[in-house]
Amino acid sequence: MSPVAADAPRVIVVGGGLAGLSAAIACADGGAAVTLLEGRPRLGGATWSFDRHGLVFDNGQHVHLRCCDAYRGFLDRLGTADKAPFRGPLAIPVLRPGGGGSAPTLSWIRRDPVPAPGHVARSLLGYRHLSVRHRLALVPAALALRFVDLDDPRLDTETFAVWLRRHGQSSAAITRLWDLITLPTTNLRANDVSLALAAKVFKTGLLTTADAADIAWSEVPLSELHVEPARRLLESLGAEVRLRSRVTELLLADPSPSRPAGVRGVAVGGEVLDAEAVVLAVPHDAAADLLPPEAGVAAPLTALGSVPIVNVHLVFDRKVMPYRLAAAVDSPVQFVFDRTAASGADPSGGAQVLAVSLSGAESEIGERPEALIERQLAGLRELFPLARQAEVVDAVVTREHEATFRGVPGSRPLRVGPATRIANLALAGTWTDTGWPATMEGAVVSGQAAADLVLASTGARRHPSPRREEVSA
């Protein structure tokens, strides 16, 4: 453990999700004496793992893109970037059920080794799930989206689907192509999501830099990728990590003519913990309950709402899917990932562990697990003929009821922070104004921005670690 200077500023970080972990590490890197408080018995927030029948499952499938610089830097700092490698150039198999037991139709979204946006032109023009006429209309819409001004406030006044229809996109194109990317990245379909968020995803991730959308995900459980490495790093930096420590109040110092109101600590049950600065890194509804009027957060945070995500995990007695990931259209399946190695299954045993990720799962969140499993299994058997003869050894459903904020038109003004009117109190979380949808990148960006603010309020500053050279698997 590195000793913390006796005169180091004391910083409390409230919340142990990715935003809180990144904020705590950044504050500790700036020389602060950090205490991280998490109300639950685990760290990780919306990224966590659990054991079941000798295998390890993540609560959901979390991926990121090469354009996620802050998140990749966070993994570098944890020393785990090699455990979430890029899987080569963008290449996603997209399947559509054939019907009547016939073979599914397969098309690929790939990038070619040419500059953007030409790198996806061949995939769009050859996309077999749309008619030739609808494919030809994709290219001018993609070019128009590339030149959208992300700072234009008018983008937050309409849905992505309205913009797409204005640019010649059919209902089939929206559901079979645009939603393929919109839904997993924003947790809403094009008919609901703000154009501002969708344009950020496509412009930053797909249409500006050729390799920006290369995909990476963890080869180990999320507890090994984020949670335990972050805890070890924080403790090595002299930080204290406390679980089952739910903060009930932010305590303010009495203002004086020479000093405005500031946070002096937090209340955890009946205990008071002193601090020179606080980062509040909790979900927006919890933040609304804790923020004092002096923070000057006028936006009604609870109006942001939330959208659930559901994941269905299935263990087959044999290999049924030939891809590491696949997407589906016209199917109850959205995205499916091979999690066999990450789960700890014996590779010589022949079993395959698949995770089906269902974003925007408002119709699925209240369903019985048996019904969800049955429908997803039927969907997988339509997509992968080998699954029709396979036995399901185990199946489990995980749910995140409030996985993300609801990024509908009008949501941008509700995303505040990280600064508040209290100089030594900053906000972090995917719901804050990062410019990103609710992603792991947005969480880390928000945590580091909040850390910079509270460190500055104490006269300290962060010292970012250098990035290591990226490699692809």
N, C-alpha and C positions, 0 to 999 in steps of 0.2 A: 504494500500500500504506500502510495506517495504521500508524504506529509503535507498538510495544508497549512499555509502560513497563519500565524496567530492572528494577524490583522486582516485576514482574508474576509471579504464581504460574505455574509450568509445569505444564500438564495434558496428559497423553497420552491420546488416545482410540484404543482398539484396535478396528478394524472400520470399514469404509467403506460400510456399507449405510445405509438411511434412519435407523435408530436412531443409528448412529455419526455421520452427517452432522449430524443435528439436535442431538446432544450437543455436537459440536465447535463448531457455530455458536453455540449458547447459551453455551458456556464462553468463546468469543472475545468475544461480546457482553458478558460479565461482566468483561472486561478481562484474561483469562488469556492466557498465551503457549501456544498450542495446537499440538501435533503430532498429526496424524492418521495412523495406520499401517494399511495395508490389505495383506493377504498376496497378493491377486490382482493382476493387471495392470490392473484397472479398479475404479472406484467403482460404487456403486449397489446392491450386494447382490443381492436378488432382483428388482430393477427395472433392466434393462439393455437395450441395443439393439445390433444388428449390421447390417452391410451385406451385401447379396446381390444380384448381378446388377443393380446400379444402384438398388435400392430399400433402404429402411431398415425393419427389422422389430424390434419389441419382443419380448423373450423370452416375454411373456405379456400378456394384457389386464388392466390394473389400473384399477379404478374406485373412486370414493369418493362419499360421500353428503354432503348439506348439514349433517348433524349432526357431521361430522368437523372440529371446530373447530381442533384442534391442527394437523392436516395442512394445512388451508387457511391457517392462520397461517404455517406453514412455507413454503408456496408464496409467500405475500405477502413473506416475508423474502427469498426468492430472486428476487422480481420476476417470477414466471412464472405467477401465478394466472390471468391472462387467457388463458393457453395451455391451460388445462383448465377450460373454462366449464361451468356447469350447462346442461343441455339442456332447460330449461323444467320445468314440473311433471312429476312422476313419470308416465311413460306407457311401459309395456313391452308390446309385442305378443308374445303367447304362441301358438305354432303347434303343432298336432298332425297328424301325417301322416294323409292320408285313406285310404291303402291302395288297391292296385290301380290306381295312377296317377291317382286322383281328387284333387280340390283339397283342400288341408289345411284343417282347422278353425282359425279365428282367434278369439282372445279377448284382451281387454286388461286389464292391471292398471294402473289410473290413480288419481289422486287428484282429488277434487272440491274446489271452493273453500269448504269448510266445516271446522269444527274437528275435530280428531282425537277419537275414532277413526272418526267418521262419514264422514271423507273417503275411506275405502276401502270403505264398506258397499256402494255400488252395484256396484263391481267384483266383490266377493265374491258378491253375490247374482246377478250376471249372468255368472258364470264358466262358460263353455260346455263346459269340459273335465270338469265334474262334473255329476251328476244334480241335479235340483232339491232332493231330500231332503238330499244331501250339502252343497249350497250353504247351505241353511238352517242346518245344523249348524256352519258356519264362524264365524258371528257370535258366538254365545255363547262359543266357544273363544277367539276373538280378544279378547273382553272380559275373560275370565278371565286370559289371558296379560298383559293390560295392568296387572293389579293384583298380579302376582307380585312378591315382595320379592327384589330382586337380591342382597341381602346375606344371604339365608337359606342357610346351608351345606348344607341338605338338597337344594338344587337340583343339587348336584354328585354326588348319589348315584344318579341315574337318568338314562336317556336322554330326549331330547325326545319320541321316538315313544311311549314309555310314558306320558308326561304327556298327549300328544295323544289317545291311545286312551282314556285315563281321562276325557277331556273330549269324547267322542263322535265322534272323527275316524276315518273309514274309511281303509283302506289306499290307496284311490284318492285320497282327499284329501291324504294324507301325500305320496304320490309325485308327484301332479300339481299340488299347490299349495305345501304347506309346504316340501317339498324344493327347490322352485324358488328359494326365498330362502335356506334353510338351507345348501344345498350350496355355492354360490359365496361365502358370507360366512364359513363356518366350516371349509370344505374337508372336511366330513363330512356324511353323510346323517342324517336325524332318527333312524334306527334305531341310530346309533352315537354321535352327539354328546351331550355333557353338556347337560342342561336349562339349566344355569347360563349357558353360552355362547349357546345359542339364544335364551333369554329376553332376554339383553342385546341381541341383534341386533333382535329384534322390538319390544321395549319402547322402546328408544332410537331405533331407526331408522324405525319404522313406526306405532307405536300411541300415542305420547305427543304429538308435535308434527306438524302436518299436512304441513309442507314438509320434514321431516327426511330423507325418503328420496328427495328429488330427486337425480338422478344426474349426476355429472360425470366426464369422463375426458379424457385429453390429446389435443390436436389435433396434437401434434408428437411425435417419438420421445422416449422416456423419458430418453435421454442429454441432450436439449435441455431437458427439463422439470426434471430433478433434478441430474444429474451435473455437467455443465459449469457451470451457474449456481452450484452449491454450491462447486465448486472455486474459481471466480473470487471468490466472496464470502469464502471462508476466506482466500484469499491477500490480498485487499484488507484483511482484518482483521489481517494479520501472521502468520497461521497457516502452518504447514508441512504439506504433504500428501505422504506417501511411499507409493508403490505397491511391490508385490513386497517387502514388508517384514513377513514373518510373525513374530509374537511367539512366542517359545518358552518364556518364563518371566516371571512377575511376581516382582520382587525386593523383599524385605522388609527394612526397617531393623531393626537389633538393638534390641529393647525395653530400656527402662531402668526403674528404679523410678518415675520421674516421667513416663514416656511409654510408652503401649502400642505394640504393633507397628503399623507403617504401611508402605505401599508407598513405596519409594524410587526406583522406576524399572522398566524392562522390559528383557529381553534379546531382541535381534533378531539371530538367528544368533550370531555371536561378538561383537556390539556391545552395549554397555550404554547405555541412554538414561535419564538422570535425570529425575525428575518429583516434584512435590509432591502430585500426585493423579492417579488413573487411572480412566478409564471403560472397562469391558470390555463392548463392544457386538458380540459374536460369537454365532453359533448356540449353542444350549444344550449340545450335545455338545462343542463346542470350549471353551466356558466351563468345563465339568466337568473338562477336562484341564488348564486353566490355573489354576483357583482353588486357593489354598493352604488348608490346614486352618484357619489362623487366621481366614479369612473367615467361618467359622461357617455355611456353607451346608450344612445337614444334608440337605436334600431330594436324593434321587438324580436329578439333572437328566436323565440319559440315559433314565430311565424315561418321560419325556414322549413319546418316540418322534417320528415324523414322518409326514407324508402328502404324496404328490407331486401336482403339477399338470402337465398336458400341454396344449400349444397346437398346433393345426394351422393353418398359414397357407396360403391358396390365392389365387393370382392368376388371375382369369378374364379372358378377352379382351373381355368386355362386362359391363354391369351386370346382376346377377342377383337382388340383394336390394334391395327398395325402402325398407328401414328403416336407421336408423343403428345400431340394435342390435335383436336379437330373441332370444327364448328359445324352447325347444322342450320338449315332454313326449312320452313314448312314442317317443323318437328317440335315436339315438346322439349327436346334437347336443345340447349343453346351452345355451350362450349363444354368439351369433355377432355380431361387430362389423364395421362397415365402416371399414377402416383405409386407404382409398385415399389421402386427402389426407395423412395422417400419414406414409405410406410414401414420399411424394415422387413418386408416380405422376402422370403428365401428365393433368390432368383433362379435357383435350380429346381424349385418346386413346381414351376409352371403356372402358378396363379398370377392373375393380373388385378391390380387395384385401380379402379377408375373413379374420378371425382367429376360429377356433372355440376357445373356452376350455373345458377339461375339468377340473373340480375333482374332488377325491377320486379321482384317476386311478390307483388301485392296480392295476387290471386292465390299464390301457393303458400303464403306464410301461415295461414290458419288451417291448412289441410292436415289430415291425419298422416303420420309417417308412412303407413302401409299404402295409402293411396298415391303418395308422391313416388315411392319406390316402384310401385307397379307401373305407373305411367312412364317414368323415366326408363325402366327396364324395357318396356314395350318399344319406346323410342329408339333405344340403343339397338334392339334386335332388328328394327327396320333399317338402321344405318349400317350395321356390321353383321353380316350373315352368320359369322362364327359364333356370335352371342346366342343364336337361336338354339344351339345344342348345348350351351354351357350351363353349368349349375352356379347359382349365386350362393356362395358360402356364407357371406355376411353382408349386411346393408345397414346404413345408419344415415339419419338426416340431421344436418346442423342448420341453425337459423340465426341470423343477425337481424333482429326486429327493427333496429334503427341503424342500419349499416352506414348510410350516407345521408347528407342533407338533400332536400328536394330542390334540384336546380332548375326550377321552372322560370319562365319569364317573370321579371320583377324580383328575382332573388338576389341579384348583384348588390343592391343597396343594403341588404340585410347582412351581408358578409363584412363584418367590421374588423378592426385591428390590423396589426398586433398592438398598436399603441392605444393607451387609454389616457384620460386626463390626469391620472395618477402616474407620475413619472416612473415610479418603481414597481408598477404593476403592468404586465403585458399578457396578451392572449395568444394562445396557440391552438391549433386543431385544423382539420381539413375544411371546416366550415368557415374559417377566417378568410380574409381577402387575399388569397394567394394567386388568383388568376387561373388556378387549376380546378378541375372537378375534385371530388373526394377521392383522392388517390394516395398511395404511399409517398409519392413525390411531394404532393401538397402538404402532407403531414410533416415531413422533414423540413421543407421550406419554411413552414410556419414556426416550427420549434426553433430553428436557428435564428429566424428574424426576431422572435420574442427574446431569445437569449441575448442577442446583440443589444436590444433595447434596455434590458434590466442591467446588463453589465455596464453599459454606458452610464446608467443612473448612479452606479457605484464608483465610476471612474476607472473601471477595468475594461478589457476588450478581449474578444476571442482570437485565438491563433489557429486558423484552419490547418488541417493536416494536408499534405500533398496527395493528389490522386495517383493511384498506380495505373499502369497501362492495362487496358481492357483486353481480354482474350475471349474468343468464342469457343463453345464446346464443339 
